Amino acid sequence: MSIIQTFQTARKLSIFQFPDHTDPNFSKTVVANASWILPQASAFIARVVNPQRNDQGVLSFSKTVDDLRVRRGTLTFDDGTACRSLGSIIALLTHAPRGEVIGSTSGIKDNARWNAAVPLILAALKEYKDIDYSSWDWTDPARIEFLDKDMYDYSKTFYTEYPFTKDELLEYQTNARTFKTGQKAGTMRAVGSTTLITKTSNPDFDSLPRLAKLALCQTWIFHPSKYNKFMITNPLNLDSPAAPLVDAEVVFDQSTTTYNRVSNWD
């Protein structure tokens, strides 16, 4: 049996033949196996990452990254096999857009645990080591190593109070949901299908990162009906869901600078 046939049968991270993470087709190569690679990669990264604190006692991205780099040559998988694919695993968990990783894989595409509002590396630490997102120093530039580009841009807005009123945000949401041309002109798309907030009359709002605008307007994956504890939906309280713009029950699943990172994990 070939190596490829073996990992397709065994589904073991330790024998999966990752392509080079700089390959433009990297995500296309792993997407067919996303349903088992993502959970195993998350469990692995949670085991090998040892969060470190700074002098103020806050979890430090810089110190944590440095610690992992020092130990990267000694890392092993659960079966004792030496890990030679740390860079590829980190590239997978920090790939953007997230849709290129989860694709249309059954059980993954519609699973909120893996959507773009979830910082996958930090979510693994939250799931396996009970480390809250708010425990980290979000001013630390080294967070770029553990976040995908979309989440990194979104993180620039964390703990920032914005002056937008609920009525303004609902207006922006309605405008984004409304078809402007064609046979559907004047009708509205479903809030969960609205993946882009169109230009508004407020330049301060328009200048925000894409995920921040979607989160504030509560469309797409940021609609309260889609919340789970691994998503960051509230930029002011990273571990709690944002209050709904429209009074309704929030379904909250309890179970579950420029981005220019140069990878040197291998």
Backbone torsions as a table, in degrees:
resi	resn	phi	psi	omega
1	MET	NA	133.7	-178.6
2	SER	-72.4	165.1	177.7
3	ILE	-60.4	-42.7	-179.2
4	ILE	-62.7	-44.9	178.4
5	GLN	-61.9	-36.1	-178.8
6	THR	-64.8	-48.7	-176.9
7	PHE	-71.2	-27.0	176.8
8	GLN	-68.4	-29.6	179.0
9	THR	-85.0	-49.5	-175.6
10	ALA	-79.3	-28.5	-177.5
11	ARG	52.3	55.8	179.9
12	LYS	-112.2	129.5	-179.5
13	LEU	-60.7	-33.3	-175.2
14	SER	-67.2	-21.3	-178.9
15	ILE	-116.6	6.2	176.1
16	PHE	-71.2	131.2	-178.5
17	GLN	-89.0	86.6	178.9
18	PHE	-65.5	137.8	170.6
19	PRO	-73.2	167.3	175.7
20	ASP	-58.8	131.6	-175.2
21	HIS	-71.5	-6.5	174.6
22	THR	-91.6	-4.3	179.5
23	ASP	-68.7	127.8	179.5
24	PRO	-57.6	-24.5	-179.7
25	ASN	-94.8	14.3	-176.8
26	PHE	-52.7	-52.8	-175.4
27	SER	-66.1	-33.9	-179.8
28	LYS	-66.4	-29.6	-178.4
29	THR	-73.1	-34.5	-175.7
30	VAL	-97.3	-13.4	-173.2
31	VAL	-61.3	-33.6	-178.9
32	ALA	-66.2	-19.6	-179.0
33	ASN	-110.5	13.3	-173.8
34	ALA	-58.4	-33.2	-174.3
35	SER	-62.6	-26.1	177.3
36	TRP	-112.6	-28.0	-179.6
37	ILE	-67.4	-44.7	-177.4
38	LEU	-60.3	-48.7	177.6
39	PRO	-61.9	-41.4	-179.4
40	GLN	-69.7	-39.7	178.4
41	ALA	-64.1	-38.4	179.4
42	SER	-66.3	-43.5	179.0
43	ALA	-64.3	-40.1	179.0
44	PHE	-64.0	-48.4	-176.3
45	ILE	-65.2	-33.4	178.4
46	ALA	-67.0	-32.5	-179.0
47	ARG	-74.9	-37.6	-172.8
48	VAL	-91.8	-18.7	178.9
49	VAL	-86.5	122.7	177.6
50	ASN	-110.4	97.4	-177.7
51	PRO	-55.5	133.5	-178.7
52	GLN	-115.6	148.4	-179.0
53	ARG	-101.8	152.2	175.7
54	ASN	-87.4	-174.9	-176.2
55	ASP	-65.7	-17.8	178.7
56	GLN	-92.7	1.4	178.2
57	GLY	84.1	8.1	179.7
58	VAL	-96.3	145.2	179.4
59	LEU	-61.6	130.0	-173.3
60	SER	-109.7	123.0	174.6
61	PHE	-63.7	-42.6	-177.4
62	SER	-59.8	-50.8	-177.8
63	LYS	-68.0	-34.7	179.2
64	THR	-68.1	-42.8	177.8
65	VAL	-64.0	-44.3	179.3
66	ASP	-60.9	-42.6	179.4
67	ASP	-62.0	-42.1	-179.9
68	LEU	-67.0	-39.1	179.9
69	ARG	-65.0	-38.0	179.2
70	VAL	-62.8	-35.7	-174.8
71	ARG	-96.2	-1.0	-169.8
72	ARG	-60.7	-29.3	179.9
73	GLY	-75.7	-9.3	-177.7
74	THR	-110.3	1.8	-175.6
75	LEU	-72.5	143.3	177.4
76	THR	-133.1	159.5	173.5
77	PHE	-83.6	175.2	-177.0
78	ASP	-59.8	-28.9	-178.7
79	ASP	-86.9	6.5	178.2
80	GLY	90.6	-6.5	178.7
81	THR	-68.2	135.4	178.7
82	ALA	-63.1	137.7	179.3
83	CYS	-88.0	117.7	176.4
84	ARG	-116.3	13.6	-174.6
85	SER	-126.3	26.6	-179.1
86	LEU	-58.2	-43.4	-179.8
87	GLY	-60.1	-39.9	179.8
88	SER	-70.0	-37.6	179.1
89	ILE	-66.1	-43.5	177.4
90	ILE	-65.8	-39.3	178.5
91	ALA	-62.7	-38.5	178.1
92	LEU	-63.6	-46.6	-175.8
93	LEU	-76.3	-10.3	179.3
94	THR	-120.9	21.5	-178.9
95	HIS	-81.2	139.0	175.2
96	ALA	-133.3	145.0	-1.9
97	PRO	-73.4	153.5	-176.0
98	ARG	-61.5	-31.4	-179.4
99	GLY	-59.1	-26.5	178.5
100	GLU	-72.4	-16.5	178.6
101	VAL	-95.6	-45.5	-176.8
102	ILE	-85.5	-22.4	175.9
103	GLY	50.3	-134.5	178.8
104	SER	-112.9	23.1	-177.3
105	THR	-60.9	125.6	179.2
106	SER	-59.5	133.2	178.6
107	GLY	87.7	-12.9	-179.9
108	ILE	-113.9	-47.1	-175.1
109	LYS	-54.4	-43.3	-176.5
110	ASP	-100.1	11.2	179.1
111	ASN	-91.9	113.4	-175.1
112	ALA	-62.5	-17.2	179.2
113	ARG	-60.4	-24.9	-173.6
114	TRP	-114.5	9.6	-174.1
115	ASN	-77.3	177.6	-172.3
116	ALA	-69.5	-12.2	177.4
117	ALA	-86.3	2.7	-178.6
118	VAL	-110.3	119.1	173.6
119	PRO	-79.0	101.7	-163.2
120	LEU	-59.9	-39.8	-180.0
121	ILE	-67.8	-46.1	179.6
122	LEU	-68.6	-32.0	177.4
123	ALA	-66.2	-35.0	177.3
124	ALA	-63.9	-41.6	178.4
125	LEU	-68.8	-33.0	177.1
126	LYS	-68.8	-41.4	-177.2
127	GLU	-71.8	-45.7	-172.2
128	TYR	-95.4	-22.8	-177.2
129	LYS	-124.3	7.6	177.3
130	ASP	55.4	40.2	179.6
131	ILE	-99.2	113.3	-178.9
132	ASP	-68.3	150.2	175.6
133	TYR	-60.5	-35.8	-177.0
134	SER	-70.5	-8.4	179.2
135	SER	-76.5	-14.0	-175.2
136	TRP	-91.4	155.4	174.7
137	ASP	-86.3	101.3	-174.5
138	TRP	-80.1	3.0	172.3
139	THR	-91.8	-6.8	-177.5
140	ASP	-73.9	117.3	-178.0
141	PRO	-63.0	-20.1	-179.1
142	ALA	-71.0	-4.8	175.9
143	ARG	-60.9	-19.7	178.6
144	ILE	-58.1	-26.3	-178.6
145	GLU	-72.5	-23.8	-174.9
146	PHE	-111.8	5.1	-176.9
147	LEU	-125.3	146.7	170.7
148	ASP	-75.2	166.8	-173.7
149	LYS	-60.2	-43.1	-178.3
150	ASP	-63.3	-42.9	179.9
151	MET	-70.4	-35.5	177.5
152	TYR	-61.2	-46.3	178.2
153	ASP	-62.5	-42.8	178.5
154	TYR	-60.1	-38.9	-176.3
155	SER	-64.5	-19.3	178.1
156	LYS	-66.9	-17.2	-179.0
157	THR	-97.8	-3.5	-175.7
158	PHE	-63.9	138.7	178.4
159	TYR	64.9	24.8	176.5
160	THR	-108.1	125.7	177.2
161	GLU	-82.9	127.5	178.1
162	TYR	-111.8	149.2	-173.7
163	PRO	-84.4	3.4	-175.2
164	PHE	-68.2	133.6	179.0
165	THR	-85.2	163.6	177.9
166	LYS	-59.3	-41.7	-179.9
167	ASP	-63.3	-40.0	178.5
168	GLU	-63.6	-44.7	-178.4
169	LEU	-64.8	-38.5	177.3
170	LEU	-67.1	-34.4	176.3
171	GLU	-64.8	-44.3	178.9
172	TYR	-63.9	-38.7	179.1
173	GLN	-63.7	-47.7	-179.4
174	THR	-60.6	-42.5	179.7
175	ASN	-62.9	-40.5	-179.1
176	ALA	-68.6	-31.4	-177.3
177	ARG	-82.4	-15.5	-173.4
178	THR	-86.1	127.0	174.3
179	PHE	-70.7	130.8	-175.9
180	LYS	-95.8	-26.1	-176.0
181	THR	-137.0	174.1	175.7
182	GLY	78.6	-172.7	-176.8
183	GLN	-63.0	-25.6	-178.2
184	LYS	-93.1	5.9	-177.8
185	ALA	-51.9	130.5	179.3
186	GLY	92.3	-15.7	176.6
187	THR	-92.6	170.8	-174.4
188	MET	-120.0	136.7	173.7
189	ARG	-76.8	161.4	179.0
190	ALA	-63.8	144.5	-177.9
191	VAL	-61.2	-33.7	179.9
192	GLY	-73.9	-11.8	178.8
193	SER	-101.2	0.4	-178.0
194	THR	-89.6	98.7	-173.1
195	THR	-97.9	0.7	-178.1
196	LEU	-145.6	132.1	174.6
197	ILE	-93.4	115.6	-176.4
198	THR	-71.3	168.7	-176.9
199	LYS	-58.7	137.7	179.8
200	THR	-111.9	-173.4	177.4
201	SER	-89.7	4.2	-176.3
202	ASN	-114.3	103.3	-177.5
203	PRO	-63.0	-29.0	178.2
204	ASP	-65.8	-40.1	177.3
205	PHE	-69.8	-43.7	-176.8
206	ASP	-61.9	-25.6	-177.3
207	SER	-80.4	-7.8	-179.0
208	LEU	-71.7	154.8	175.3
209	PRO	-60.7	156.5	-175.5
210	ARG	-56.4	-48.8	-177.6
211	LEU	-65.7	-33.4	178.8
212	ALA	-64.6	-42.1	179.6
213	LYS	-66.1	-41.8	178.5
214	LEU	-64.5	-39.5	179.9
215	ALA	-65.7	-44.2	-178.7
216	LEU	-66.0	-36.8	-179.4
217	CYS	-89.6	-6.6	175.8
218	GLN	55.9	52.2	173.7
219	THR	-114.4	173.5	179.6
220	TRP	56.4	-129.6	-178.3
221	ILE	-72.7	-10.7	-177.8
222	PHE	-90.7	6.4	175.2
223	HIS	-68.9	137.6	-176.4
224	PRO	-52.9	-26.9	180.0
225	SER	-69.3	-12.8	-176.7
226	LYS	-105.5	1.0	-174.1
227	TYR	-62.8	145.7	165.8
228	ASN	-146.8	166.1	-168.9
229	LYS	-69.8	-8.9	179.2
230	PHE	-93.6	-10.2	179.4
231	MET	-83.9	146.8	171.3
232	ILE	-102.5	101.7	-177.7
233	THR	-111.2	-12.8	-176.9
234	ASN	-123.5	98.7	-176.9
235	PRO	-60.9	-16.5	-179.9
236	LEU	-93.4	-17.6	179.3
237	ASN	-147.2	90.6	-166.5
238	LEU	-63.6	-21.4	-176.6
239	ASP	-104.1	6.8	178.8
240	SER	-125.6	147.5	-179.3
241	PRO	-71.4	149.3	175.7
242	ALA	-69.8	145.0	175.9
243	ALA	-67.1	140.2	-178.5
244	PRO	-66.7	143.7	176.2
245	LEU	-69.2	-33.3	178.1
246	VAL	-111.4	129.7	-178.2
247	ASP	-58.2	116.1	179.7
248	ALA	-166.4	164.5	179.0
249	GLU	-71.3	132.7	176.3
250	VAL	-92.0	121.4	176.7
251	VAL	-88.4	108.5	-174.3
252	PHE	-118.6	110.0	-175.3
253	ASP	-79.9	109.7	-178.5
254	GLN	-81.6	-9.9	-178.7
255	SER	-85.8	-38.1	-175.6
256	THR	-92.5	NA	NA
257	THR	NA	174.2	-178.1
258	THR	-95.7	141.0	179.9
259	TYR	-83.1	110.6	-177.7
260	ASN	-149.9	64.9	-177.5
261	ARG	-85.3	131.8	174.8
262	VAL	-106.4	109.6	-174.8
263	SER	-71.3	131.6	173.9
264	ASN	-139.5	45.2	-178.9
265	TRP	-85.0	-21.3	-176.7
266	ASP	-96.1	NA	NA
